[in-house]
Amino acid sequence: MFCTTCGRQISDGSRFCSNCGAAQVAGQVATQAAAPTPAATQVPAARIPRSERHRRTLGILWIVDGLYTLLARMLLFSILFNSFHLWSNMGSLPMGLHGFGAFLPLLAQFALVRGVLALISGVGLLMNAGWARVLAILTTVLTLIRIPLGTMLGIYTLWALVPEEPVQN
């Protein structure tokens, strides 16, 4: 016996469908599976909060951004640091770069922290952790200044994770 509303197979003599909860009329028995109605099988997208619909995509994007930051930026900073070290040993730094070499370790540490935060945010968003939303928004603040990709990721994160309507007490 099949449900007359959603078409799912139910046990003979059942008064209600275990899938959709529709009452089964005794004289009205469907002998074959009816086509399931869209309302019975799908939750409308309007009911699912925007942050839930975009959480997986954001998680993947934050993991990719974190890996890119850790790998590419660390490679860049190691090349720059070795170049400054070589130039300073030779006694001839390029014009205007005399004080910049001291800031390279600080910039590298900032990139390291931001990359690790991006990875943690991405993994947390994929695991649906409650703290991941807040951490992703905080990481966004550090990412917005990286034009253009960091700015696009930051704007998408803020759009997706900030509540659509203000919470009222």
N, C-alpha and C positions, 0 to 999 in steps of 0.2 A: 504494500500500500504506500502511496506517495502523498505528500502534502499538497492540497489544492492551491495553496498560495505560493510557496517557494519551490515546490517540486522535489524536495528532499525525501528520501525513503524513511518511513516511520513504521513502527510496529503495528500490526493489525489490531483494530479496535481502539486505537489511541484517540482520545478526545481533543488533544492539543499537539501541535508540532513542537518537537524539542529544539528545532533550529530557529524558527521565527515566532513561535508562540501562537500561531493562528488556530482558532477553534476549528475542528473538523466536524462537519455535519455528517450524521450517520448515513443518510441516504446518498450523499454526494462524495463518492470515493474515486480518487484518480487512480487508474490502473497503470498508468505509465508516468514517467517523470515529466512534469510540466517544465516549461522554460522558466528559470528563476527570474523573478522581477528584479530590476536594478536596485530598487529601494531595499529589498530584503538582503542583498548580498554586499552592498557597498555603503560605507559611511560617507555622506557628502563631504567634499573637501572644505566647504565653508564651516563645518563644525570642528574640524581639526585646526588647532591653533597654528598660526604661521610659523612659530618657532619649532614646532614638531615636524611640519612638512619640510623644513629646510635643514634640520639638524644633521642628517647624514651627509648631505652635500657640504655643509660647512665643516664637518669633522674631517672629511677627506681633503678639502682645500687647506685647512689649517695644518694638517700633517705634511702635505706637500710643501707648504710655505716654510714650515719649521725645518724640514730636511734641506730645502734649498738654502735657507739662511745658514744653517750649520755647515753645510758642505762648501757652498760657493763663497760665502763671506769669509769663512775661516781660511780657505785657500787664498783668497785675495789679500787678507790681512797678513798671512804668513809671507807672501811674496813681497808685500810692501815693507814689512818689518825687516826682512832680510836685505832688501834694497837700501833702506835707511841705514842699517847697520854697516853695510858695505860702503855706502857713500860717506858715512861719518868716519870710518877708518881711513878712507882716502883723503879726508879733509876737505872735500868739495861737495857740499850739498847743492842741489839745484836751487836756483834763485827763489826766494820766498818760502822755502820749506824748512827753515832752520828750527822752528819751534814745533812743527807738526809731528815730528817723530816721537815726541813725548806723549802725544795723545793717542797714538796707535793702540797701545795695550788697553786703554780705556774704551776706545771704540770697539775693539775686538771683544771685550768682556760684555759690553752692551749687546752686541750681536749674538753672543753666546746665550745670554739670559733670555733675549727675545726669541731666539730659536727654540730653546727648551720650553718656554712658556707656550709657544705656538704648538709644539708637539703634544704637550700635556693637554692643552685646550682641545686639540683635535681628537685625541684618544678619549677624553672625557665626554665630548659631544657624541662620539660614536657609541659610547657605553651608556648614554642617557643619564649621566651623573648630574645631580642637582647643582653642584658647584661649577660645572663646566661652563654654563651660560655666563656667570659672573666673570670667570677667568677669561673667557673669550672676549667679552666686552672690554676688560682691562687690557688685554693683549692688543686689541684693536687700537687703543689709544697710542700704543707704541708703534703701530704699523701704519697708521694714517699718513705719516710723513714720507713714506717710501713711494714716491710717485713713479709710475702710474699703477703698478700691480698692487702694492700695499694699500693704496687709497681705494682701489676698487674692492679689494677683499674687505677692507674696513667698513666701507659704506654698505656692502652686502650683509656683513655680519650685524651691523647696527640695525639695518632694516629688518632682518630676519629675527633677531633675538630680543629687541626692545618690544615690550607689549604693545599691541595694537590700540588698546583702549586703556586709559589710566585706571589703576586699581583704586577703588573707592572703599574707604573704611566704614 
